[in-house]
Amino acid sequence: MKKLLIAVLASVLLTSCGVTESELPSLEIRGMQIVSMLEEIAESEDYLSIYSSDEELLNIIHTFAEGDHSDPKAVYRLTLSEESVKSLCGTDILTSLSPELQSFLEGRVQASVINIANARGGSTALAAASICTAGKTFVSDEITEDTIYLYTFENAVPVAVSFTVGEGNTVSASGTFLIAEELNTGSPESIREFFSEIDLSVDVVS
């Protein structure tokens, strides 16, 4: 009943605005909106001053803003297997939780995959990436399972946006820069190799 109510309310809100779900921006465009926000964060001295005055950390963040993030070279879809999610969460822990808490934890684990990758660059680099995060929640019927979009660029730092599916066709998106220098974004195979310790599929979106 609760899911039905949320779906009805979402439909009413969309209809009252003269917009149908099919006319909503695609998932790829939603992700690019977050990419644009991240670039603005990395360029804003005033915003960054709220979080840190550490020169080394700020210098790392300034490199995030270099290059052109307006035109992706390629966009990849990264999807964790069910076995990988259970492994990262801990199967024993998952089975002890309620279905609602399981779903919440699984969504958090997916987003943490990018943090695991950024941690390879050291604590300062991870802290820099953690400051540069942005997100939004919206309605979409485009996906039914959690996924990550990896946006790659010709001469700019890649951005990973994690999409987590909620009730009533709601989707929560959270993005951050992916700063691993050893990552080769030239093909799905090279990305899978980078995440070799995690069982995930990589597909080309565009």
C-alpha positions as CSV (number, residue, x, y, z in Angstrom):
1,M,0.0,0.0,0.0
2,K,2.8,2.4,0.9
3,K,4.6,1.7,-2.4
4,L,1.3,2.3,-4.3
5,L,0.7,5.6,-2.5
6,I,4.2,6.9,-3.3
7,A,3.8,5.9,-7.0
8,V,0.4,7.6,-7.2
9,L,1.8,10.8,-5.5
10,A,4.7,10.9,-7.9
11,S,2.4,10.4,-10.9
12,V,0.1,13.3,-9.7
13,L,3.0,15.6,-9.2
14,L,4.4,14.9,-12.6
15,T,1.1,15.2,-14.3
16,S,0.3,18.5,-12.5
17,C,3.6,19.9,-13.9
18,G,2.7,18.8,-17.4
19,V,5.5,16.2,-17.5
20,T,5.2,12.4,-18.0
21,E,7.9,10.0,-16.9
22,S,8.9,9.3,-20.5
23,E,9.7,12.9,-20.9
24,L,12.0,13.1,-17.9
25,P,15.8,13.5,-18.5
26,S,17.6,10.2,-19.1
27,L,19.8,8.7,-16.4
28,E,22.9,9.7,-18.4
29,I,21.8,13.3,-18.4
30,R,21.0,13.2,-14.7
31,G,24.6,12.0,-14.2
32,M,26.0,14.8,-16.3
33,Q,24.1,17.3,-14.1
34,I,26.0,15.9,-11.1
35,V,29.3,16.1,-13.1
36,S,28.7,19.8,-13.7
37,M,28.0,20.3,-10.0
38,L,31.2,18.6,-9.1
39,E,33.2,20.7,-11.4
40,E,31.7,23.8,-9.9
41,I,32.6,22.6,-6.4
42,A,36.2,21.9,-7.4
43,E,36.5,25.4,-8.8
44,S,34.9,27.3,-5.9
45,E,37.4,28.6,-3.4
46,D,34.6,29.8,-1.1
47,Y,32.9,26.4,-1.1
48,L,36.2,24.5,-0.4
49,S,37.2,26.9,2.4
50,I,34.2,25.6,4.4
51,Y,35.8,22.1,4.5
52,S,39.6,22.6,4.6
53,S,42.5,25.0,4.4
54,D,45.1,22.2,3.9
55,E,47.2,23.2,0.9
56,E,48.0,19.7,-0.2
57,L,44.4,18.6,-0.1
58,L,43.2,21.8,-2.0
59,N,45.9,21.3,-4.6
60,I,44.5,17.8,-5.3
61,I,41.0,19.2,-5.6
62,H,42.2,21.9,-8.0
63,T,43.4,19.2,-10.4
64,F,39.8,17.8,-10.5
65,A,38.7,21.0,-12.1
66,E,41.3,20.9,-14.9
67,G,40.2,19.8,-18.4
68,D,36.8,19.7,-20.0
69,H,34.0,17.8,-18.2
70,S,31.2,19.0,-20.6
71,D,31.7,16.3,-23.3
72,P,32.3,12.7,-22.1
73,K,34.5,10.5,-24.2
74,A,32.7,7.4,-23.1
75,V,30.1,6.5,-20.4
76,Y,30.2,3.0,-18.8
77,R,27.7,1.2,-16.7
78,L,29.2,-0.7,-13.7
79,T,26.9,-3.3,-12.0
80,L,27.9,-5.3,-9.0
81,S,26.9,-9.0,-9.0
82,E,24.7,-10.2,-6.2
83,E,27.5,-12.4,-4.9
84,S,29.9,-9.4,-4.9
85,V,27.4,-7.3,-2.9
86,K,27.0,-10.1,-0.3
87,S,30.7,-10.6,-0.1
88,L,31.4,-6.9,0.5
89,C,28.6,-6.7,3.1
90,G,29.2,-10.0,4.7
91,T,26.7,-12.8,4.1
92,D,26.2,-13.5,7.8
93,I,25.5,-9.9,8.5
94,L,23.1,-9.5,5.7
95,T,21.0,-12.5,6.7
96,S,20.6,-11.1,10.2
97,L,19.1,-7.8,9.0
98,S,15.5,-6.9,8.0
99,P,14.8,-6.7,4.3
100,E,14.6,-2.9,4.5
101,L,18.0,-2.6,6.3
102,Q,19.5,-5.1,3.8
103,S,18.4,-3.0,0.9
104,F,19.9,0.1,2.6
105,L,23.2,-1.5,3.3
106,E,23.5,-3.0,-0.3
107,G,23.0,0.5,-1.7
108,R,25.7,1.9,0.6
109,V,28.1,-0.9,-0.4
110,Q,27.7,-0.1,-4.1
111,A,28.6,3.6,-3.5
112,S,31.6,2.6,-1.4
113,V,33.2,0.8,-4.4
114,I,34.4,4.1,-5.7
115,N,35.7,5.1,-2.3
116,I,37.7,1.8,-2.2
117,A,39.3,2.8,-5.5
118,N,40.1,6.3,-4.4
119,A,41.6,5.0,-1.2
120,R,44.4,3.6,-3.3
121,G,45.7,7.1,-3.8
122,G,46.2,7.6,0.0
123,S,44.3,9.2,2.8
124,T,44.7,12.8,1.5
125,A,43.5,11.9,-2.0
126,L,40.5,10.1,-0.5
127,A,39.7,13.1,1.7
128,A,39.9,15.4,-1.3
129,A,37.4,13.2,-3.3
130,S,35.1,13.0,-0.2
131,I,34.9,16.8,-0.1
132,C,33.9,16.8,-3.8
133,T,30.7,14.9,-3.7
134,A,27.3,15.9,-5.0
135,G,23.9,14.2,-5.3
136,K,20.2,14.5,-6.0
137,T,17.0,12.5,-5.8
138,F,14.6,12.2,-8.7
139,V,11.9,10.1,-10.3
140,S,12.8,7.6,-13.1
141,D,11.5,4.4,-14.5
142,E,14.7,3.8,-16.5
143,I,16.4,1.4,-14.0
144,T,15.2,-1.3,-11.7
145,E,18.5,-2.1,-10.0
146,D,21.4,-0.1,-8.4
147,T,24.2,0.8,-10.8
148,I,27.1,3.1,-11.3
149,Y,27.8,5.3,-14.3
150,L,31.4,6.1,-15.0
151,Y,31.9,9.2,-17.1
152,T,35.3,9.5,-18.8
153,F,36.8,12.5,-20.6
154,E,39.6,13.2,-23.0
155,N,41.7,15.3,-20.7
156,A,39.8,15.4,-17.4
157,V,39.4,13.3,-14.2
158,P,36.7,10.7,-14.5
159,V,33.5,10.9,-12.5
160,A,31.6,8.1,-11.0
161,V,27.9,8.5,-10.3
162,S,26.1,5.9,-8.2
163,F,22.4,5.4,-8.8
164,T,20.4,3.8,-6.0
165,V,16.8,2.7,-6.6
166,G,14.1,3.5,-4.0
167,E,10.4,3.2,-3.6
168,G,7.9,4.7,-6.1
169,N,10.5,4.9,-9.0
170,T,12.6,7.3,-7.0
171,V,16.4,7.2,-7.6
172,S,19.1,8.7,-5.4
173,A,22.3,9.7,-7.3
174,S,25.6,10.4,-5.7
175,G,28.8,11.4,-7.6
176,T,32.5,11.9,-7.0
177,F,35.7,12.1,-8.9
178,L,37.6,8.9,-9.5
179,I,41.2,9.8,-9.0
180,A,43.1,6.5,-9.5
181,E,46.0,7.3,-11.9
182,E,46.5,3.7,-12.9
183,L,42.9,3.4,-14.2
184,N,42.8,2.9,-18.0
185,T,39.3,4.0,-19.2
186,G,39.8,3.1,-22.8
187,S,37.6,-0.1,-22.8
188,P,35.3,-2.1,-20.6
189,E,38.0,-4.7,-20.3
190,S,40.5,-2.3,-18.8
191,I,38.0,-1.0,-16.3
192,R,37.1,-4.6,-15.2
193,E,40.8,-5.2,-14.8
194,F,41.1,-2.2,-12.5
195,F,38.3,-3.5,-10.3
196,S,39.6,-7.1,-10.6
197,E,39.0,-7.8,-6.9
198,I,35.3,-7.0,-7.3
199,D,32.9,-9.1,-9.4
200,L,31.2,-6.5,-11.6
201,S,30.0,-6.1,-15.2
202,V,31.0,-3.2,-17.4
203,D,28.9,-2.1,-20.3
204,V,29.1,0.9,-22.7
205,V,26.3,3.4,-22.3
206,S,27.4,5.8,-24.9
